[in-house]
Amino acid sequence: MFAKIILPPAMGVKNKTGSWRTTRKPKFLHKNCTGCRMCYLVCPEGCISGSKKEYDVDLDYCKGCGLCVKVCPVNDIIMEEE
């Protein structure tokens, strides 16, 4: 039996991690996206949503790990200072 790889963000207001995120956050540029879904698949918090070529991040749950930036094959996501 296989476990889910992508889990939904933590439930409830008290579990929002945005208040202790690193000093950087991902920004989706929406210019070169090919819709490969790699950012969506690699996010450990499951806080990236969207479809086709319009993905975005829920900053209430994003910890600023930068994995989405690292896996984007077309550099359409950048990390910016809070």
N, C-alpha and C positions, 0 to 999 in steps of 0.2 A: 504494500500500500504506500502511496506517495503522499507527502504532506504538501500543503499549498506553499508556493514560493512567495507569492505576493499576498500580503495581508493588508486589511484596511487600516487606516490610521487609528490610533488609540481612541477609545470612546470616552465621551464626557469632557466637559469644560476643564476639569481639574487635571486632565492628562495632556493638555496642549503643551507641546515642547518648544514652541516658538519663543517663549520667554527665556530659554537658556540655550538657544542656538549659538553656534560659533559667530564670530563677528562678520561673517560673509553669508550671502544668500544667493541662490541661483536665479538667473534672469533668462527667460526664454526670448530669443530675438525674433522668432517667427519669420525669418528671411530665407534660410537654406534648408529647413526641415524637410526630410524625405518621408517622414511617417514610419520610420523603422521600428519605433516603440522601444528602443534600447533603454532610454531614460526611464520609461515606465516600468520596464522589467527589472532594472537593477536597483531601484529605489528601495532601501530597507524599511522605510516607513510606509510605503504605498501611498504617498501623498501627491504623486503626479497623476494628473488625469487629462483626458482629452481624447481626440480621435483624429485620424488622417494626419494633417500637418499642423494641428493647433493644440499643442500640449501646454500645460501650465502646472504650477506647484501651489499647494496649499501651505502657506507659510506658517499657519498655526501648528503644523506638525513637522515641518522640515527642520532637521538638525544642522543643516549646512555641511554635510559630509563631502559634497562635491562629486560623488560617484556619477551622477547624471552628466556632469560636464566631461568627465574622463571618458565615458563610453560613447558620447555623441560623435558619430563619424564625420559630420559636416560642420562641427564647431558652431552650432546654432544656440548653444547655452553657454553663458559666462557666469562667473562668480563675481558679485559686486559687494562692496562694503555696505553694512547696514546703515 
